[in-house]
Amino acid sequence: MAKALFGYVVAPAELRVAEENAVLRAKVRRLEQELVELRAQRDAAIAHELLSLAGDNAEPALA
């Protein structure tokens, strides 16, 4: 009954906007996750490059 009333009371345009909002929120979540993964890959690549530049005779900076 509540669903029927909701569909009757809420205009179709409002339902479309709500659906589009949900789709866009999901897309933002996916893009945020992709950004986290890309940042982690970038940080790993930078760390690898710094370690390779240091070579085998690297000493701790505070030693």
C-alpha positions in Angstrom: 0.0 0.0 0.0 2.8 2.4 0.9 4.6 1.8 -2.4 1.4 2.5 -4.3 0.8 5.7 -2.4 4.4 6.8 -2.9 4.1 6.2 -6.6 0.8 8.1 -6.7 1.9 11.0 -4.6 5.4 11.5 -6.1 5.5 12.9 -9.6 7.2 10.8 -12.2 9.7 13.6 -12.8 10.8 13.4 -9.1 11.2 9.7 -9.3 13.4 10.1 -12.4 15.5 12.6 -10.6 15.8 10.4 -7.6 16.9 7.5 -9.8 19.4 9.6 -11.7 20.8 10.8 -8.3 21.3 7.2 -7.2 23.1 6.4 -10.5 25.3 9.4 -10.2 26.2 8.6 -6.5 27.2 5.1 -7.6 29.4 6.5 -10.3 31.0 8.8 -7.8 31.7 5.9 -5.5 33.3 3.9 -8.4 35.4 6.9 -9.4 36.6 7.5 -5.8 37.6 3.9 -5.5 39.5 4.1 -8.8 41.3 7.3 -7.6 42.4 5.5 -4.4 43.7 2.6 -6.5 45.6 4.9 -8.9 47.1 6.8 -6.0 48.3 3.6 -4.4 49.9 2.5 -7.7 51.6 5.9 -8.2 52.9 5.8 -4.6 54.3 2.3 -5.2 55.9 3.3 -8.4 57.6 6.3 -6.8 58.8 4.2 -3.9 60.2 1.6 -6.3 62.0 4.3 -8.3 63.5 5.9 -5.2 64.7 2.6 -4.0 66.3 1.8 -7.3 68.0 5.2 -7.4 69.4 4.6 -3.9 71.1 1.4 -5.1 72.6 -1.3 -2.9 74.8 1.0 -0.8 71.9 3.0 0.5 72.1 4.1 4.1 69.4 5.4 6.4 69.0 9.1 6.3 69.5 9.5 10.0 72.4 7.2 10.4 
